[in-house]
Amino acid sequence: MSAQRNTFPVSDAVFRAVYDSPASLPGRYRWVTPDTDVRELEHLLGMPADTIHAPLWVSGDRKDCSNCARQLSWLDIVSSALSRAHSRAMVARVILGEQKYVNTEAPEAIPGVSCFGCGAAIADLRSFKCHNWAYAYTEMQPILEQVEAAGQ
């Protein structure tokens, strides 16, 4: 694993050049989070149902949990992050916001991810991204306020 992990806000032009194509994602496989997992993710974040419409991409060296065979997704990554480090509001802003982010570490396994279904450690996910289609701030603000209120 790389010694230092860094994520930086970048312009749309830099994001497109570095990260916009799903083909740029590392790992053997690239897939989109299933709609059922996106709806559960909205529930975890305290968002109204059917808020997220952008594809939530995942890549890795295997697509399924080796313990329970559930297809891995953003649900595993976000539920793990919420239990360790990130707030609901921060994750909601990443998914719904206009700012794009790029990770600059080597594309190794994402640390600390557990299967949402069975809790087994997941070592095979390599990257995740969201084509967040720049929700207007006025439409996003009430959702973010609801997410922040749910986190208290």
N, C-alpha and C positions, 0 to 999 in steps of 0.2 A: 504494500500500500504506500502511496506517496506520503511524504513527511508533512506536507502542508496542504490543506484544502482551501481553495479560495473561490468565491463567487463574486462577480462584479456586475453592477448594472451597466448595460451597454445600449448604444443607439440601435434603432431598427436596422440600419444598414449593416452594422457589425454583426448583429444577431443573425440576419439572413445569410451573410457570408460564412459564418462559423457554424451555425446550428439549425438553420431552418428546415433542411431536408431530413426526413426520417432516415434516409440512407446514411446520414452522417453519424447516427447513433452506434456506439460500439456494441459488440457482442454478436453471437451467432444468429439471434432472432430479434425482430422488431414487431411490436403489436400494439393495438389500441386497447385501452381499458374497456371492458364490457360495460354496457349501459347499466346493468344491475349494480355493478360496483360503483359507478359514478353516482347513482341515486343514493347508495349507502354512504358514500363519501360526503355528499351534500348533507345527509342526516348527521354524520359525525361532526361536521363543521357548523351545524346550526343554521344552514341555509334553507330557504324554501325549496321544495321539490322542483326539479327541472330548471335549476338556475344555470348549471354548467352545460354548455353546448359545444365547447371546443374539444377536439380529440385530445385525449390524455395518453401520450405515447410512452411505452416502456421498452427497454431493450435488455437483453441478457443472454447468458449461455444456456439457459433452460427457461421454459415458459410456465412450468407448473411446480408447485410445492412438492418436494421429494417425499414429504411425510403424508400429506392428505390428497395430493394430486389436484388441488384447486389451482386454477389459472391465476398467476400473480398479476398484480396491477398497482395503480396509484393508491388503491385502498390500503394495501399492505404498507407502502412507503409512508403515506400520510398518517395512518393510525400509529405506526411506529414512531414517527417524528413527534406526534402529539403527546405520546407517552414519555418522551425523552427531553425534547428541547424546544420545539416550536409551538407558538400559540395558534389558536384557530384563526384569529384575525390575520396573522402573518401569512398563513397558508392560503387563506381566501384572497388576500391581496396578490399573491403570486399567480393564482389561477385566474382571477378576474381582472387584474390590473393591466395597465398599458405598459408598464416598465418590463423590459425583457432582461433576463439574467443568463450569464454563461459561466459554467464551472471551468476552472483552468487547471484542475488536477488531472493526473493521468486517468484514463477511463478504466479504473479498477472496480471491483465490486463495491456497491453502496453499503457502508457499514451500518450495523445495528437494525436491520430490517427483519421483522418477524411476520410470519403468515397470519393474516387476519382471521383465517378459519380455524387453525389449530395451534397457533402460537410458536411453531417451529422456527428456528433461525433460518434465514434465507441468505445464502452467500452468492447467488448466481445473477442477481440483478446488477446491471452495469450503468444504466442511465435512465432518465425520465425527462419528459418535456411536455409542454402544453402550447399548442397553437392558440394562445389567448387572443381572440379577435377583438381586442381593444374596446371593451364595454365603455360606454359613455359614463363619465364620473357621476352624473346625476342619476343614472340607472343603477350604478354600482353602490353608491353611498348607503341607501337604506339596507341593502343586503349586508354590507360590511358592519353597519351599526347593529343589525340583528345578530351577526356572528359574534361581535364583541360582547354583546349583552349575554349571549348564551355561555360565554366563557367565564363569567363572573360567578 
